[in-house]
Structures are given as C-alpha cells and as structure tokens.
Amino acid sequence: LSGNFTVTENTRIVYTTEALAELANRVKTYLSDMLGITLETVQGSAKAGDILLKLTLDKAGEFGKEGYAVAIDEQVVIEAPTETGLFYGAVTIMQILHQDENKCNVPKGYIRDYPAYEMRGGMIDVARKFFSIDYIEEIGKYMSWFKLNTLHLHINDDGGEREASFVVESKKYPQLNKLMGENIWSQDDYRQMQKELKMFGVNVITEIDTPGHSKSLALIDSSLVSGSSLKLNTQYDKCLSLV
C-alpha cells in the first residue's frame, strides 16, 4: 500500500479480550524500554490510529506457534493464533519504527511472517564467568527483539574465574553452594527469571555438564569423580537431581 501509518500521542494499544491484558502491557513496556514511546493500553474496539492485538485461533495451521499477520493501514492490526505470535508481530512494528528517523512512521501494507526454524537461540557460559540474574534476564529480553526463542545456560564447569563452579542454588546438596560465595542464583530468582522470559517467548534450557567438567560434584561424593570427570560406572543417578 502507499503512505504511512503514524504513531501519535493518541495511538493506543488495543486488545480484544481480558486474557490479552497482560500481553498488551508487556508490549507497552517493551515499546517504552526499546524506543522511549509510551502508549495507553485499552480493551475494546480499535479506531483509526490504534494498534490492535487480536488472537485468531483458526490460523494455527497457517502460522504455527510463533507466526503472525499484520495489516497496516488506518490502524495496525496484528493477528496470531498465540500470544507469542502477537508479541513477535508487535516487535516487528517496533523494529520498523526503530528504523524511522522520527520513530513514528510505519509504511502501510501487509506482513505474513513465521519462522523457518523451530529453535533459534544461543548459549551463555555462566559457570566460567559469573553474571547477575538481572543481566541474564536483560539479555533474554534483547534476544526476543531478534525473535530468538532459546537461551541455553551452562551452569557448572571447571576453570574460568574459579577452580570449580555450580551457579544455581542446590537445596539437596548445599555443599555445592559454597563454591560460588555470594555469586550464586537462588532457586526462587532462577524460577522467576525463567517465567519472565517465557512471557517474552524465550525458553531457558539449563545444562548440568557431565561427565566432563564435573569437579564440583566431588563435594557431594568424592568417589563419583576422577580428576574433573564423572565416573560413568558410579551412581550416576545422584547427579540427575542436583537442585
């Protein structure tokens, strides 16, 4: 189509059902954080100049879990069969706004988008180099800007900043917590971070590295480990429920 849709101070983020209220507020916060634009969120019918979030469940076969469609004319109408798809559609509009000199214009037209690959992400070695849980959450939210959906965290290793490490609090084997001093993530904080990133379409995968790089597990039972590797002929099940 020709012309632009322009975001103004009167533009609203409109959602069709109460179930989408949290998503609309998430889009509002993300838009403010990434572009410095603050918009009102309301439930109801959209008018000219609004951005509409609309679940279209019958499109699941066409778009899958993460695809979406956008119609940009007098309104911006984002449709998807899932909340993740709606969020990605909103991110696409934000990316277009980000490229506009005045951060307010989106060319009118139509978008159909869905991923070619189911898993898109990266790994952070938090065992060799400690990062705060807030920093990891921030990185995860930036990942969603690029529609990456998987954050792999490598939580134990040998070497790096310390001889051996195990980053997440273990209540079953508290001796592991001594390795990190104050630099350890509590289970509650770790769970909350994963829940928060899940809302941004990012799934956190926790990796406990075995049989190599397992020197920390000697604190549980020295007979389990030879050097820095787990003995495969020992009670391997001890290492399957460390937290």
Disulfide bonds with the S-S distance in Angstrom:
none
